[in-house]
């Protein structure tokens, strides 16, 4: 059991930001990742469709006999996490609760911003989670529908990306926030542009990176952590429903890997 892989799923390449942290924090663990690039983005889709697509990715990973599942997608976490947890036997980690906890810890003026996809923001799950923990918090939420397509098309470092991020976040930058939750795992790939607009006084919270700490805790709690001896035999396998070439371009750069084991699949 301990040598089995941790499974990660996302609507596209955004979950690689979570995988990068997992590689760093959990170096003994094998990782299987599937990105549904062919049907990305999930944000504008109806909730029923998001649940259907997420279940297809879950089933794909369960067939690989993973030991723990990470829903490395805020939209899927918001819409499908509870149902998935109730129907499968392995531990399941989402990205919303860890991100919310971190934002409360970092904020000093109780003014917290949340940016995410249309689906995540419409679900109101971040705001509700934050207010459940501290009703005095002032939450400002903003949907950023143009961000995910920028990342998926690998336009992260272009002048177009800089312009889109500035025009989208300019209103939020004037609201006196001291903490901003990146409520989509694609958004850390635009972190530098986001920080430039929001200013150095605003702490950016990477919800996916925060989730990896919870993964580490659960691995120990269930006694399923891989030990040091497993490091030599660990594997990193990546699957995409979309373009293998484009996924590889983004993944090799972001994960700083010279070679990547990637396979195009249908789910």
Secondary structure as UniProt FT lines:
FT   TURN            2..3
FT   STRAND          6..10
FT   TURN            14..15
FT   HELIX           16..25
FT   TURN            27..28
FT   STRAND          31..35
FT   HELIX           37..39
FT   TURN            43..44
FT   HELIX           47..62
FT   TURN            63..65
FT   STRAND          68..71
FT   HELIX           74..87
FT   STRAND          91..93
FT   HELIX           96..106
FT   STRAND          111..116
FT   HELIX           118..123
FT   HELIX           125..133
FT   TURN            135..136
FT   STRAND          138..143
FT   HELIX           145..152
FT   TURN            153..154
FT   TURN            156..157
FT   HELIX           159..173
FT   STRAND          179..183
FT   TURN            185..186
FT   HELIX           187..190
FT   HELIX           191..198
FT   TURN            200..201
FT   STRAND          203..206
FT   HELIX           207..221
FT   TURN            222..223
FT   HELIX           228..233
FT   STRAND          236..240
FT   HELIX           244..255
FT   STRAND          262..264
//
